[in-house]
Amino acid sequence: MPWFVWLLVAAALGAAEAFTLTLVLGLMAGAALVAALVAGVGIGLFGQLVALTAAAAAGLFLIRPVVLRHMAQQPLVRDGSDALIGKRAQVMQEVTATRGLIKLSGEEWSARAFDETLVIPAGAWVDVMEIEGATAVVYPRELLP
């Protein structure tokens, strides 16, 4: 029952992958599953080792780089408060380096000026540069290049 041994190897590698999160051991577990399948069909040890090697090489040299590249990319859709960055807002109460109030996406937000030397009057339009907790960091639209 060599297929059962390969299944045990695959389970052990899969469990180890859960702790390392490198994707290497997970791909090796997949290769061990391929070897178990080959063993289950009745092919000998040499065929099992060839299947294991081929599946491991394919996983490590073809699949892993693609997965790592996708994991490193920034998400295309921003959500939560990150989605508010770059939006336009109107100043409700004067915005300074320490305090202020803006209307952003239909809600009132506390705000502070991105440039600490600026005082932005009520009624002015601003762009949200970043969000720090519950405070929007803003810059006036007229001064943008």
C-alpha positions as CSV (number, residue, x, y, z in Angstrom):
1,M,0.0,0.0,0.0
2,P,2.5,2.6,-1.1
3,W,-0.3,5.0,-2.0
4,F,-1.2,5.2,1.7
5,V,2.4,6.2,2.6
6,W,2.2,9.0,0.0
7,L,-1.0,10.2,1.5
8,L,0.6,10.3,5.0
9,V,3.6,12.2,3.5
10,A,1.1,14.7,1.8
11,A,-0.8,15.2,5.1
12,A,2.5,15.8,7.0
13,L,3.7,18.3,4.4
14,G,0.3,20.0,4.4
15,A,0.3,20.4,8.1
16,A,3.8,21.8,8.0
17,E,2.8,24.3,5.4
18,A,0.1,25.6,7.7
19,F,2.9,26.6,10.1
20,T,5.3,28.1,7.5
21,L,3.0,29.7,4.9
22,T,5.8,29.6,2.3
23,L,3.8,27.6,-0.2
24,V,6.8,25.3,-0.8
25,L,5.6,22.6,1.5
26,G,2.1,22.9,0.2
27,L,3.2,22.3,-3.3
28,M,5.3,19.4,-2.2
29,A,2.2,18.0,-0.5
30,G,0.4,18.3,-3.8
31,A,3.2,16.5,-5.5
32,A,2.9,13.7,-2.9
33,L,-0.8,13.4,-3.7
34,V,0.2,13.0,-7.4
35,A,2.6,10.2,-6.4
36,A,-0.2,8.6,-4.3
37,L,-2.5,8.7,-7.4
38,V,0.2,7.1,-9.5
39,A,0.8,4.5,-6.8
40,G,-2.9,3.8,-6.6
41,V,-3.1,3.1,-10.3
42,G,-0.4,0.5,-9.9
43,I,2.7,2.1,-11.3
44,G,6.0,1.1,-9.6
45,L,8.3,3.1,-7.3
46,F,10.3,4.5,-10.1
47,G,7.2,5.9,-11.8
48,Q,6.0,7.3,-8.5
49,L,9.3,9.1,-8.0
50,V,9.2,10.5,-11.5
51,A,5.6,11.7,-10.9
52,L,6.6,13.2,-7.6
53,T,9.6,15.0,-9.1
54,A,7.6,16.3,-12.1
55,A,4.8,17.6,-10.0
56,A,7.1,19.2,-7.5
57,A,9.1,20.9,-10.2
58,A,6.0,22.1,-12.0
59,G,4.6,23.5,-8.7
60,L,7.8,25.2,-7.6
61,F,8.9,26.6,-11.0
62,L,5.5,27.3,-12.6
63,I,2.8,27.7,-10.0
64,R,4.7,29.3,-7.0
65,P,6.1,32.4,-8.9
66,V,2.6,33.2,-10.2
67,V,1.0,32.9,-6.8
68,L,3.7,35.0,-5.1
69,R,3.3,37.7,-7.8
70,H,-0.4,37.8,-7.2
71,M,0.0,37.9,-3.4
72,A,2.4,40.8,-3.7
73,Q,0.0,43.0,-5.7
74,Q,-2.0,45.7,-4.0
75,P,-5.8,45.1,-4.2
76,L,-7.5,46.8,-7.1
77,V,-10.5,47.8,-5.1
78,R,-10.0,49.9,-2.0
79,D,-12.6,49.5,0.7
80,G,-13.5,51.0,4.1
81,S,-11.8,54.3,4.9
82,D,-9.1,53.7,2.2
83,A,-11.8,54.2,-0.4
84,L,-12.2,57.8,0.8
85,I,-8.6,58.8,-0.1
86,G,-8.6,61.0,-3.1
87,K,-12.3,62.1,-2.7
88,R,-13.4,65.7,-2.7
89,A,-15.0,67.1,0.4
90,Q,-16.4,70.5,1.6
91,V,-15.2,72.2,4.7
92,M,-18.0,72.7,7.2
93,Q,-15.8,74.3,10.0
94,E,-12.4,75.9,9.5
95,V,-9.7,73.3,9.1
96,T,-6.3,73.9,10.8
97,A,-3.3,71.7,11.6
98,T,-5.1,70.3,14.7
99,R,-8.9,70.5,14.1
100,G,-11.7,71.0,11.6
101,L,-14.9,69.5,10.2
102,I,-15.6,68.4,6.6
103,K,-18.6,66.9,4.8
104,L,-17.2,63.8,3.0
105,S,-19.4,61.3,1.1
106,G,-22.5,62.7,2.9
107,E,-21.1,62.3,6.4
108,E,-19.3,64.8,8.7
109,W,-15.7,63.9,9.4
110,S,-13.2,65.5,11.7
111,A,-10.3,66.8,9.7
112,R,-6.9,68.4,9.9
113,A,-4.8,70.1,7.3
114,F,-2.1,68.1,5.5
115,D,0.1,71.2,5.5
116,E,0.4,72.4,9.1
117,T,0.8,76.0,8.0
118,L,-2.6,76.1,6.2
119,V,-5.9,77.4,7.5
120,I,-8.7,76.3,5.2
121,P,-11.9,78.4,5.6
122,A,-15.5,77.0,5.8
123,G,-17.0,76.4,2.3
124,A,-13.7,75.6,0.6
125,W,-13.3,72.3,-1.3
126,V,-10.6,69.9,-0.3
127,D,-9.1,66.6,-1.3
128,V,-8.7,63.8,1.2
129,M,-5.0,62.9,1.2
130,E,-5.2,60.2,3.9
131,I,-7.3,58.9,6.7
132,E,-5.8,58.6,10.3
133,G,-8.3,56.8,12.5
134,A,-11.5,58.9,12.3
135,T,-9.7,62.0,11.0
136,A,-9.4,63.0,7.4
137,V,-6.1,64.7,6.4
138,V,-7.0,67.2,3.7
139,Y,-5.5,69.7,1.3
140,P,-7.3,72.6,-0.5
141,R,-8.2,71.9,-4.1
142,E,-7.0,75.4,-5.4
143,L,-3.5,74.8,-4.2
144,L,-3.0,71.4,-5.9
145,P,-0.6,71.5,-8.9
